[in-house]
Amino acid sequence: MGELQFIQDYRDSEQHRESFFQLANSVFGLKFKRWYHHGFWGNGYIPFSYVVDDKVVANVSINIIDLIIEGEQNVRYKLEQ
């Protein structure tokens, strides 16, 4: 078995992308391949994964989005005490 490696933001790597799709399908029953082919994997979706022998074995992803809160875009609120 190969060494555990950390990779991120691999949308343009067909091998890692396909392996990610397989993991999502086998664990959660999600069909990300269709989502990708319909153009929904934009620049804001960033996967962070561990791979062994170029196979994705664990993943967490973020999706950076613009928010409009009370009419203002990209507003960061501080918690009031």
N, C-alpha and C positions, 0 to 999 in steps of 0.2 A: 504494500500500500504506500502511496506517495505521501509527500509532506503536505500539511495543511497550509494553504496560502490565502491571504486576504486580498480581494479585488473589489473594485467599485466602478460605477458608471460605465458599464460595458455594453451599452445598447448596440454599438456598432460591431461587436464581436459575435459573429454568428454562432460559434461554438458555445460560448458562455451563455448567450441569450437563449439558445435552444435548451441548454441544460437547466437554466432557470425556469423555463416554461414547464419542463418535465417535473421539476421539484414542486412547483406550485400546483400542478395537476395531481401529482401523486399524494401530496399531503392535504391539500384543501379542495381538490376537485375544480380548481380554477383553470379556465382556458385562456391564458394570457396571450397565446399565439394569435387568436382572432383579434384581440384588443390591440396588439402591436400592428397587425396587418391593416387595421382600420385607421391607423395613424394616431392612436391615443397615447403612445409612449413619447411624450414630449421631453424637452430639455429639463423640465422641472422634476421628472420622475427619476430618482437616483437609487439604484440598488447597491447594497453593501453586502458582500457575500464571502463565505469561505468556500474554497474549492479544494478538491483532492483529485489529482490526475486530470485537471481541467473539467471536473464534474462539480457543479454547485451542490453543496451538501447542507448549507445553512444560509439564510438570508434575512435581512431586514431592509426595508426600503423607506425612503421619504418621498413626499410629493410636495414640492414647493408651489404654493398657489398664492394668488393675490386675493386679499380679503377687503371687503368694503364694510366698515363698521360705522354705523350712524352717519353714512354718507361720505366717509373719508377712507381713502385707499391706503393700505399698508400702515395702519396705525398700530402702534404698540402701546398697550395699556399697562400701567404699573398697578400692582395690587395695593389698594389703600388699606391702611391699618385702622 
